[in-house]
């Protein structure tokens, strides 16, 4: 009888441990809904809390200075890329379609080129590949890449309307997927809720 009780208690303890392990492993990060970083966005990592985006200066197509604070008021997906980077080239049509479907007053895809041969090659790449919904910016001294600690291309960084980085995805992704749009819409919706509180 005593052995039976020990087995039953052991089984109950094992069940409780398994449920606890499952719940911990499936707890959404920082209030992020479960499943938001799944599918095409499974490699997207939300930060524990938003962090201020870099104030490093980069250039627009006309050579004017730009910082991420110039986009304050809209959610932006910053894509650090280069024409010589095959995964960057592969995901560019998806980024173009993402801008076409979600871009506007509340959201924008911001390309920041790491080409070291000047702006012309990046602009020519977009034109020749019919990337017609996106403009590119140029990180002439790699200040943006260094300050964001991007060691791989492409790297995509999601910045909220307050100018804080909420998370990033290293490597290529299907940015025209429903998963990507759901994640971006969540950040835009959360921003609106935070502003109304």
C-alpha positions, 0 to 999 in steps of 0.5 A, a space after each residue: 500500500 505504501 509503495 502504491 502511494 509513493 507511485 501515485 505521488 511520484 506520478 502526480 509530481 511528474 505530471 505537475 512538472 511536465 505541465 509547468 515545463 510546458 507552460 514556461 516554454 509556451 509563455 509569450 515573451 513580454 506579453 507578445 501573443 503566443 504564435 506571433 513569432 512562428 512560421 515565417 517569423 520564427 527567427 524574429 526575436 522581440 527584446 525584453 523591452 524596447 531599446 532606443 534606436 541608434 542615432 547614427 547618420 546615414 544618407 538619402 539618395 540625394 546625399 542628405 543626412 538622415 537618422 531614424 528619428 526622422 521616421 518618428 511617428 510610424 513603425 519602420 522595418 529597417 533592412 540592412 542589405 547590400 547588392 552583393 549579398 545573395 540572401 538580401 537580393 532574394 528577399 528584396 521582392 518580398 520587402 517591396 510587396 510588404 511596402 506595397 501592401 502595408 506602407 503608408 502613414 503608419 508603416 514604412 520599409 527602410 532599406 539601408 545599403 552597406 555597399 561601399 562603392 557608392 549609392 549608384 549601384 544600390 539605386 541601379 539594382 532596385 531599378 533593374 529588378 523592378 523594386 518600385 515601392 522602395 527607396 534605399 538609403 546609404 550607410 557610407 561609413 558603416 556607422 548604422 551597421 556598427 551601432 546596431 551591431 549587425 554582423 550579418 546581412 541581411 538584418 531586419 530591425 523593427 522600430 516602433 513609432 516612438 523610435 525604439 527598437 522592439 526586435 530583429 530578425 537576422 537573415 532572410 525572411 518571407 516578408 510578404 507572408 501573413 506571419 510577417 504582416 501579423 507581426 507588424 500589424 501587432 506592433 502598429 496596433 500596440 503602439 496605438 493602444 499605448 498612445 491611447 492609454 
